[in-house]
Amino acid sequence: MIHIHVIEGFLLGVIATSSLAAGLFFLRFWRDTRDSLFLAFAAAFLIEAGNRTAMMFAVHPNDASTWLYLVRCLAFLLIVAGIVYKNRRSSA
């Protein structure tokens, strides 16, 4: 029987790897276009990859500490700031 901790670790690893891949793709798109929105998405996905990696090493990944959720909030705020910055720059 597979223990639930093994499955949780595997799924967190899949999410971390996917976030890392998405962050690298957005970084490549930013390098090609120099669009700040791509940079915001790249930073957010790379932060999320690090956050999920940190969750893998938590004692209870489902009961993660408040700090891990604050880091996730920071990643989402980066995306919102990138959208707001792009819209303000486009309208000016």
C-alpha positions, 0 to 999 in steps of 0.5 A, spaced: 500 500 500 502 506 498 502 511 503 499 518 503 505 522 504 508 519 498 503 521 494 503 528 497 510 528 495 509 526 488 504 531 487 507 537 490 513 535 486 509 535 479 506 542 481 513 544 483 516 542 476 510 544 472 511 551 475 518 551 474 517 549 467 512 555 466 516 560 469 522 558 464 517 559 458 515 566 461 522 568 462 524 566 455 518 570 452 520 576 456 527 575 453 524 575 446 519 581 447 521 585 453 514 585 456 514 586 463 507 582 464 511 576 462 517 578 467 511 578 472 508 571 470 515 568 470 517 571 477 510 568 480 511 561 477 518 561 479 516 563 486 511 558 486 516 553 484 520 554 490 514 555 495 511 548 492 518 545 493 518 548 501 512 545 502 515 538 500 519 538 506 514 541 511 512 536 516 505 536 514 504 539 507 497 539 508 497 544 514 502 548 511 505 554 515 502 561 514 509 563 511 508 559 505 501 562 504 504 569 504 509 567 499 503 564 494 500 571 496 506 575 494 506 571 487 499 572 485 500 580 487 506 580 482 501 578 477 496 583 479 501 588 479 504 586 472 497 587 469 496 593 472 503 596 470 501 594 463 494 597 463 497 603 465 503 604 460 498 602 455 493 607 456 498 613 457 
